[in-house]
Amino acid sequence: MSLEQLSVRQIKGVSAPKEQELHAFGIYTVADFLEYYPFRYEDYRIRELADVKDGDKTTILGKVMSVPVLQRYGKAKSRLTCKVAVQHLLVTAVWFNRHYLQDQLVPGREIVLTGKWDQRRLQLTATDSEFPDKGPAKSGTLQPVYSVGGAITQSWMRKTLLQAFTQFGMMIEEVLPRDLIKKYDLMPRREAMARIHRPEDSAGGTAARKRMVYEELFLFQLKLHAFRTLTRSRLDGIRHTIDNTAVLTFAKGLPFELTESQKKVTNEILHDMREPYCMNRLLQGDVGAGKTVVAAIALYAAVTAGHQGALMVPTEILAEQHSRSLQKLFADTGVQIGMLTGGMAVGKRRELLAGLQMGLIDIIVGTHALIQEDVLFRSLGLVVTDEQHRFGVNQRGVLRQKGLNPDVLTMTATPIPRTLAITAFGDIDISTLRERPQGRKPIKSYWVKHEMMDRVFGFIRREAAEGRQAYIICPLIEESEKIDVQNAIDVHMQMQQAFPSLRIGLLHGRMPSAEKDAVMRSFSDNELHALVSTTVIEVGVDVPNATLMVIIDAERFGLSQLHQLRGRVGRGAHQSYCVLVADPKSETGQERMKVMTETDDGFEVARRDLDLRGPGDFFGTKQSGMPDFRLADMVSDYSVLEMARDDAAELVAEEAFWKAPEFAVLRERLRRDQIFQGGLLD
């Protein structure tokens, strides 16, 4: 049996209750236990006092020089002190609530103390102490510190892990190819795992971590590249026979010229659609970069090939907007557009579904209503999901299953730094739109304090006088006693009082869908001068006449969200502005405001966001596909990630990888991950 098949109960010292406790930490097998790495180390290496700074935690070796003095405070509290000779100094050692040490502090006996050093008083407040004459000790070592709780203690983990290595260490098998171990001078796997748990010194611990971080990233990338290779080898997708002349005529007939970036990504998408494998491509572009037009061309290409297209969006407002946009784009082509949302009348919905099943509707736009069981297609050839992070993996999968392996194009206006893109979306081809469409001006962004709201009101009044419109965004709907931030309902009342001659709308997530749609439609039709809203307008809303975005309590929002909100303006020919009203208390909040005023490049914003927040919560949901690495860190180990990706891609491309005995261990790992189901090896 392999370590992955052996229950953790097989380790001596792991009782039934302890086994249940370990399950809470995700530890079920011996392999899980051996790979449960420490998150830091306690340094018990003995130091010279001359090298120790005031307030440092340190370990020193000395000799007891005086009889200890014990002071008691009540029943449970005590203070024990004695003099200890350390090098040429006489140091006062202090222990709190360690009265039982009194009899062991015999003058002339050697002692190792660990604790906080007080330079001025020549005093060390001990948290740990040992006597060398009692045998092996922690002193002189780096002790691992694990994430533990309940009945699982640090000492138990350390002792039991040593036992696990004694019992099963010889069963740890090498998984990396010999060539890669030699290429990067990596430590053997068994030694690296042992040294992570018990590093002899810093250099050994660093080398061990280097080896295991590379292994983690390599195995993950290998899984992605193998999955991609096997998926493409199946050739069970739709080979679209696209009418190139019709598509080119359609593209040239658009009311604007495509940017070079749009032309490039359109060609990438159409190339995939012509191939017999299933397209799985992510189209990422900054807000206002023209992703919808690219998607429209792809959908039209699917229709010319005799298939249907589906565009799934997260909200009804966005579905209506996309439906109107596509109606205009396809006005002279004969392409039939339908829209399906949750709030449709029963009769209208029944008629729409019948037309879809008979093939009378070429392109359907809709919300999650598209994935309901009774929605059937005649021949679904292309699925496009907009703002893909708003949908779970399962939701997208259900829509894909409604066709015979249709091509899938996912779109996002949240630019993903390369660091994350090659990891979270390693099995997806990525197309990127970087240029702004012609005529789009950069948005000017300003950061002001709350005390300057009068000037902000003046800005709103000026834009309204010139016939423009403004958004005012708030983080809460109603007043909260717990969080002292502006709220939409109060701000709406303030705006109405401040601008009695202007029409001010209110929009938030608790309003009924019909009411939300009516307000948004009024704003789109320029019937409202300003719209007070929560982040319900964050995604995709397109009102070219809106030129001012005011975000109140902007420090409450993440960088990515602030950039998305800013992208709601600047969509027309007029100069647009974003005003961040914020009094951030933290350095991170202040840094966000600086980033927003320094750049309006979404990719740069995303990079800075990653630096500030780290990769774990960049996407904000568990649906992002981000792997949960044990040791690797997406930011600090970026260079290793790129090496691992290139090595994995190169290995998967070799025929020997799929057949040679030397790669059997790797193939078995992939088989356990169900990568090979229905693939080359089964």
Beta strands, then each sheet from edge to edge (+ up, - down):
strand 1: 40-43
strand 2: 57-64
strand 3: 69-73
strand 4: 77-86
strand 5: 89-96
strand 6: 110-118
strand 7: 123-130
strand 8: 142-145
strand 9: 280-285
strand 10: 308-312
strand 11: 337-340
strand 12: 363-366
strand 13: 380-386
strand 14: 407-412
strand 15: 429-433
strand 16: 444-448
strand 17: 469-473
strand 18: 504-507
strand 19: 530-533
strand 20: 546-552
strand 21: 577-581
sheet 1: 1+ 8-
sheet 2: 3+ 4- 2+ 6- 7+ 5+
sheet 3: 11+ 12+ 10+ 13+ 14+ 9+ 15+
sheet 4: 16+ 21+ 20+ 17+ 19+ 18+
end
